[in-house]
Amino acid sequence: MRSSFTGLLATALLASLPFVGGPAHADARVLSTRGSDAAPPAEVLSTESIRKGFAQRFPGIDITDVKPTPFPGLFEVQIGMDLLYTDAKVDYILQGSLVDARSRTDLTAQRLEQLAQVSFSALPLQLAVKQVKGSGARKMAIFEDPNCGYCKRLHQTLKGIDDTTIYTFLFPILSPDSEVKARNIWCAKDQAAAWRGWMLDGRTPPDADCETPVETVLALGKKLMVQGTPAIIFADGSRVNGALPLDALQKKLDALN
């Protein structure tokens, strides 16, 4: 699942920078945005100046947040669910993991985990298709598109899961007819059966018409920075992007039980 930010930044850089060769095996990329002109006068280090500098360097890319890092002079720039790092003048951009060598902590992974957290109790579950397997004691919510191949793979995995309540937020973002399928499933007499029939067996739900929560769910996904499907949210608020294999999914659910 590729982030839209990666493409935007790559386009911006290719449009503004000459090619500079580098080691192909590098894990992180350091990108210089400095021109031939002398550096501007020193400015007060502030997140606001970084926002302005970034907007000048890369117009059209919306910054979600800017924070200082433990490394002096290095700032974290959040763009949706993506992180990168820059200096106070936005002369250099670093894409990759920031690691605390003393504790061997991947600070980037730690922050991404924090950003992915969702308050499960705050989710509007009444807007989701509800399926109860066994006792339904365990809970998970999934943002899914009816045309998502990885979502269909996940549903094959879910056949091996028991005692779980699954809330599916219909999130039609992939194809022109995704919203039509989402509407037909939501408006079906038995939503859960219609959803399973389509995702597992390819049975097209009959045309139906009713008021749907699709626009509200799309807005919710944007607020939660859901960037692709499936996006799985567990009862503890943790999030996993993509289709987990059965053993990993079972292990996660067992740990929360």
C-alpha positions in Angstrom: 0.0 0.0 0.0 1.8 3.0 -1.3 1.4 6.5 0.2 0.3 9.3 -2.0 2.9 11.5 -0.3 5.7 9.5 -1.7 4.6 10.2 -5.2 4.0 13.9 -4.5 7.4 14.4 -3.0 9.1 12.5 -5.7 7.4 14.7 -8.3 8.3 17.9 -6.5 12.0 16.8 -6.2 12.3 15.7 -9.8 10.8 19.0 -11.0 13.2 21.1 -8.9 16.5 19.1 -8.6 19.2 17.8 -10.9 20.0 14.1 -10.6 22.7 13.3 -8.1 24.0 9.7 -8.1 24.3 7.9 -4.8 24.9 4.5 -3.3 22.1 2.1 -4.4 22.2 0.2 -1.1 21.4 3.1 1.1 18.5 2.5 3.5 17.7 6.2 3.9 17.8 9.0 1.4 19.3 12.4 2.1 18.0 15.0 -0.4 19.6 18.4 -0.7 17.4 21.2 -1.6 20.1 23.9 -1.5 20.7 26.1 -4.5 23.9 27.8 -5.4 23.0 30.9 -3.5 24.5 31.6 -0.1 22.4 30.5 2.9 19.9 33.1 4.2 20.6 34.8 7.4 20.0 32.7 10.5 16.4 32.6 11.7 14.8 31.7 14.9 14.3 27.9 15.0 10.6 27.4 14.9 8.1 24.9 13.6 6.3 27.8 11.8 9.3 28.8 9.9 9.8 25.2 8.8 6.2 25.0 7.6 6.7 28.2 5.5 10.1 26.9 4.2 8.6 23.6 3.3 5.7 25.2 1.5 8.2 27.3 -0.6 10.3 24.2 -1.4 7.4 21.9 -2.1 4.2 23.8 -3.0 1.0 21.7 -2.9 2.1 19.3 -0.2 0.1 19.8 3.0 2.0 19.4 6.3 0.1 17.9 9.1 2.5 18.7 11.9 6.1 19.7 12.7 8.0 18.7 15.8 11.5 18.9 17.1 13.4 15.6 17.5 15.9 14.6 20.2 18.6 15.3 17.7 19.6 19.0 17.9 18.6 20.9 14.8 16.6 18.1 13.3 12.8 18.4 12.9 10.1 15.8 12.2 7.7 16.7 9.5 4.4 14.8 9.4 2.5 14.6 6.1 -0.6 12.4 6.7 0.7 9.1 8.0 4.2 9.7 6.6 7.2 11.1 8.4 10.4 12.8 7.1 13.0 15.0 8.7 14.5 18.3 7.9 16.8 21.0 9.2 15.6 24.4 10.4 16.1 26.0 6.9 14.6 23.1 5.0 17.9 22.8 3.1 17.9 19.0 3.5 15.3 16.3 3.6 15.8 12.9 5.2 13.6 9.9 4.4 14.2 6.9 6.6 14.3 5.7 10.2 15.7 7.9 13.0 17.3 5.5 15.5 18.4 6.3 19.1 21.7 4.5 19.1 21.9 4.5 22.9 18.7 2.6 23.4 18.6 1.1 19.9 15.0 2.4 19.6 13.6 3.1 16.2 12.1 6.5 16.9 10.4 6.7 13.5 8.6 3.4 14.0 7.6 4.5 17.5 6.1 7.7 16.2 4.3 5.9 13.4 2.7 3.6 15.9 1.5 6.5 17.9 0.1 8.2 14.9 -1.8 5.1 13.9 -3.6 4.8 17.3 -7.3 5.1 17.1 -9.8 5.3 20.0 -11.9 2.2 19.3 -14.6 3.3 21.7 -15.0 6.5 19.7 -15.6 4.8 16.3 -19.2 5.2 15.0 -19.8 1.5 14.8 -23.5 2.0 13.9 -22.1 3.1 10.4 -20.4 -0.3 9.9 -21.6 -3.7 8.6 -21.6 -5.9 11.7 -20.6 -9.6 11.6 -20.6 -11.8 14.8 -18.6 -15.0 14.7 -19.1 -17.3 17.7 -19.4 -15.5 21.0 -18.3 -12.2 19.4 -16.3 -11.4 22.5 -13.3 -10.0 20.6 -13.7 -6.9 18.5 -12.1 -5.4 15.4 -13.0 -2.8 12.8 -11.9 -2.8 9.2 -12.0 -0.1 6.5 -12.6 -2.0 3.2 -13.3 -1.3 -0.4 -15.6 -3.8 -2.2 -13.1 -4.0 -5.1 -10.0 -4.5 -2.8 -8.1 -7.7 -3.6 -6.2 -7.7 -0.4 -9.5 -7.2 1.5 -10.9 -10.4 -0.2 -7.7 -12.2 0.8 -8.3 -11.0 4.4 -11.8 -12.4 4.3 -10.5 -15.8 3.4 -8.3 -15.5 6.5 -11.2 -14.4 8.6 -12.9 -17.7 8.0 -10.4 -19.2 10.4 -11.2 -16.7 13.2 -13.9 -17.4 15.8 -15.5 -15.5 18.7 -15.0 -12.1 17.1 -17.2 -9.2 16.2 -16.1 -7.6 13.0 -17.2 -4.1 12.0 -16.7 -3.3 8.4 -16.6 0.4 7.3 -17.4 0.4 3.6 -14.8 2.7 2.2 -15.2 2.9 -1.6 -12.0 4.6 -2.9 -10.6 2.3 -5.5 -12.9 2.0 -8.5 -15.7 4.0 -10.1 -18.2 1.3 -9.2 -17.0 0.8 -5.6 -19.6 3.2 -4.3 -22.4 1.4 -6.2 -21.4 -1.9 -4.6 -21.1 -0.4 -1.2 -24.6 1.1 -1.5 -26.1 -2.2 -2.7 -24.4 -4.0 0.2 -25.4 -1.4 2.8 -29.0 -1.4 1.5 -29.3 -5.2 1.4 -31.8 -6.9 3.8 -28.9 -8.8 5.4 -25.9 -6.6 5.1 -23.5 -9.1 6.6 -24.6 -11.9 4.3 -24.4 -9.7 1.3 -20.9 -8.6 2.2 -19.7 -12.1 2.8 -21.3 -13.3 -0.4 -19.5 -10.7 -2.4 -16.1 -10.8 -0.7 -15.9 -14.6 -0.4 -17.9 -15.9 -3.3 -18.1 -13.0 -5.8 -21.9 -13.0 -5.6 -22.9 -9.5 -6.9 -25.5 -7.9 -4.5 -28.7 -6.9 -6.3 -29.3 -3.3 -6.9 -30.8 -1.5 -3.9 -31.4 2.1 -2.9 -31.5 3.7 0.5 -29.7 6.3 2.5 -26.1 5.2 3.1 -23.3 6.5 5.4 -20.7 6.4 2.7 -19.9 10.1 2.7 -19.7 10.1 6.5 -17.4 7.0 6.4 -15.2 8.6 3.8 -14.9 11.7 6.0 -14.1 9.5 9.0 -11.4 7.7 7.0 -9.8 11.0 6.0 -9.9 12.2 9.6 -8.2 9.0 10.7 -5.7 9.2 7.8 -6.8 5.9 6.3 -4.7 5.8 3.2 -5.6 2.4 1.8 -7.5 -0.8 2.3 -7.8 -3.0 4.3 -7.0 -0.9 7.4 -7.6 -3.0 10.5 -8.2 -1.4 13.9 -8.1 -3.5 17.0 -9.9 -3.0 20.3 -6.7 -1.5 21.9 -6.6 1.2 19.3 -3.7 -0.3 17.3 -3.8 -0.3 13.6 -2.5 -2.6 10.9 -2.5 -1.7 7.2 -2.9 -4.6 5.0 -4.1 -8.2 5.1 -2.6 -10.2 8.0 -2.0 -13.9 7.7 -4.1 -16.1 10.0 -1.4 -16.8 12.6 -0.5 -13.2 13.0 -4.2 -12.1 13.2 -5.0 -14.9 15.7 -1.9 -13.9 17.9 -3.0 -10.3 17.9 -6.6 -11.1 18.9 -5.5 -13.5 21.6 -3.1 -10.9 23.1 -6.1 -8.5 23.5 -8.5 -11.1 24.9 
